[in-house]
Amino acid sequence: MTHPASGGPDLPGEGGGMDGPWTSAGSRHRDGEGGVPGSAGARRGDGGAGGEGEGGAPAFEAVELARSYRLEGVSVDALRGVSLRIDQGEFVAILGPSGSGKSTLMHLLGCLDRPTAGTLRVNGVDVSTLDDTGLAELRNQAVGFVFQSFHLLGRTSALENVALPLVYRGVAKAERRERARRALESVGLAHRLDHRPSQMSGGEQQRVAIARALVGDPRVVLADEPTGNLDSKSGQEVMGILSDLNSERGVAVVLVTHEREVADLARRRIHVRDGRIELDTANEREGGVS
Ligand SMILES: Nc1ncnc2c1ncn2[C@@H]1O[C@H](COP(=O)(O)OP(=O)(O)OP(=O)(O)O)[C@@H](O)[C@H]1O
């Protein structure tokens, strides 16, 4: 579920630069998960651009959101006017056929990209009013990302992977490590702190990625096919963690999935087709969360 024209995040120590989705000065068209800084145990971030939102504003408000790409002189209208509102604490599944615009929408919601038309407010902040640094700050503080392919640093321990977003907030090393340890503990990986990704199963790697998304205490977690690369047992574990995050900590979860069982856990389902919302319904059969 990556954009054809986008690469993975540039990662420190792995041949890339220092910016990524979780940094304070990222760039557009990134694909990767990063998360957001903060404590895995406590609610709310450190305030600022996205920490508290504007007076209890919805997590996302989009009006006629559009995104076109130009590829070799040809324009591709990936999103053609999407209007939606997602409140704090919701659990939403985004569904739709391949190429319908789901990832494009997720990237816009996650401030990894900018719309070519329409307006988007994230926690009450109109993203069009932000320069790239402001957008990166909003992303860093408001949203945690979990992606299908984990995007962990391969030569780096689980603890350091999870602590990484806090580096960009200037959190002191000892505190970074403690918060990362707590985040890993919260996803059942207290016994894997020093393991590198290659020394862990796919399910464990995705749990590390979730811990990294949570370490910043985001109000919203965006997950793009979080179970897509996992066997069914690992997928269930990952979904259990995301469901608990929503029901116990009130974090809004917005996920893209092709899997019915995963979509069944959400309270609301948004169907996207040809860059538009086709259907937006409450999930009558929701059974995963209260
Ligand atoms: N960076 C890009 N440059 C050009 N076209 C793009 C880019 N990213 C996406 N597209 C096109 O935009 C459309 C929507 O893509 P998107 O990745 O959002 O779909 P999707 O619903 O997530 O698909 P899938 O389920 O296969 O991942 C597709 O036609 C795709 O080819």
The ligand as a Gaussian input file, in Angstrom:
#p B3LYP/6-31G(d) Opt

LIG

0 1
 N        2.618000       9.517000      -6.211000
 C        1.741000       9.234000      -7.166000
 N        1.934000       9.635000      -8.436000
 C        1.037000       9.365000      -9.389000
 N       -0.102000       8.673000      -9.202000
 C       -0.340000       8.239000      -7.947000
 C        0.558000       8.479000      -6.869000
 N        0.057000       7.924000      -5.761000
 C       -1.100000       7.352000      -6.122000
 N       -1.346000       7.536000      -7.429000
 C       -2.536000       7.086000      -8.169000
 O       -3.664000       7.583000      -7.481000
 C       -4.691000       6.616000      -7.435000
 C       -5.041000       6.303000      -5.985000
 O       -3.923000       5.648000      -5.382000
 P       -3.945000       5.170000      -3.879000
 O       -2.587000       4.612000      -3.557000
 O       -4.464000       6.249000      -3.027000
 O       -5.019000       3.985000      -3.949000
 P       -5.429000       2.888000      -2.876000
 O       -6.904000       2.898000      -2.784000
 O       -4.679000       3.121000      -1.616000
 O       -4.935000       1.548000      -3.598000
 P       -4.401000       0.142000      -3.002000
 O       -5.553000      -0.466000      -2.258000
 O       -4.032000      -0.635000      -4.225000
 O       -3.231000       0.463000      -2.146000
 C       -4.173000       5.423000      -8.216000
 O       -4.646000       5.531000      -9.534000
 C       -2.688000       5.583000      -8.169000
 O       -2.076000       4.986000      -9.271000

